[in-house]
Every structure is written in C-alpha cells, then in structure tokens.
Amino acid sequence: MAQIEAQRIGMLENGKVMAAAMHNAKFELIGGDSDVFEKLTAGLGYGKAVQGVLDKSPALQATLAGLANRALNADAGKASESA
C-alpha cells in the first residue's frame, strides 16, 4: 500500500511539474501533414521515455517536485503582485 501511495504522490507531483511547464507554453504545428504526425509521435515517445525514468527515480521525482514548487510559488507571487 505504501508503494501505491508513493506512486500516487509522485504522479500528482509530475502533474504539477507539467502544469507549471505548460502554463505559458505556446504550441505551433510546423510542416506538412506527414511531418506533423511524425513530430507528434516522436514527442509522445520522448514523453514516455521521461515518464519511465521518473517512475524509476525517486531522487529525480523529488528534485522535479522541488522545482515545480518553486515555479508555482514564483507564479503565485507574480499573481499577487499584479492583483
């Protein structure tokens, strides 16, 4: 049960990292029809590889969680300054 809980917490932290990274992201589709599909599938492959590494590395999960917390805290500070 502890391992399942740890994985759940890790997945939540991964989601927070992704949310912070994608918050200001701008997406552009570049190229023709086949080029877009190839880039999309390559990107999905890279994402799966990163997820696999994160699943096996608690140290990396902790590091990324810390970075995400810093990013979220920085965004929260900017939001309160503009309010």
Residue, then its C-alpha position, 0 to 999 in steps of 0.5 A: m500500500a505504501q508503494i501505491e501511495a508513493q506512486r500516487i504522490g509522485m504522479l500528482e507531483n509530475g502533474k504539477v511539474m507539467a502544469a507549471a511547464m505548460h502554463n505559458a507554453k505556446f504550441e505551433l504545428i510546423g510542416g506538412d501533414s506527414d511531418v506533423f504526425e511524425k513530430l507528434t509521435a516522436g514527442l509522445g515517445y520522448g514523453k514516455a521515455v521521461q515518464g519511465v525514468l521518473d517512475k524509476s527515480p525517486a531522487l529525480q521525482a523529488t528534485l522535479a517536485g522541488l522545482a515545480n514548487r518553486a515555479l508555482n510559488a514564483d507564479a503565485g507571487k507574480a499573481s499577487e503582485s499584479a492583483 
